[in-house]
Amino acid sequence: MNLDYLLFDSTDEADGSCSFDALASVLPERMPALCDEVAGVLGWAHRSFGAPVAPEDGGAWDFHLQATAEHGEPLEMDFDCAVNQVVMPPARGRVTVALTVSGSRTFASAFREEFVESQ
């Protein structure tokens, strides 16, 4: 999958798990494309590794998704695994989206191959 908005940095843990962080800031007309990218990444993880459950709770992967409006107010944003879609209200002004995806050693290896090494 080609990513235009999400560029991931990774943090490796001693146990082999890993976190991938991306931050993107777009104007309202670019939000649908950014939401499609987020849905593409999280949809891939869901299809490949099952439902998001924190690795410390026995899952292979999990995520944290957050959006902030131009003047710092938080926006409701989530990913609906059932329909592979990002859910959020319409935005006015620039929106900054932060996505953290974390997972096991196996997940981290597959995630790097799919999204990070192609950047």
Order of alpha helices (4+ residues) and beta strands (2+ residues): beta-beta-alpha-beta-beta-beta-beta-beta-alpha
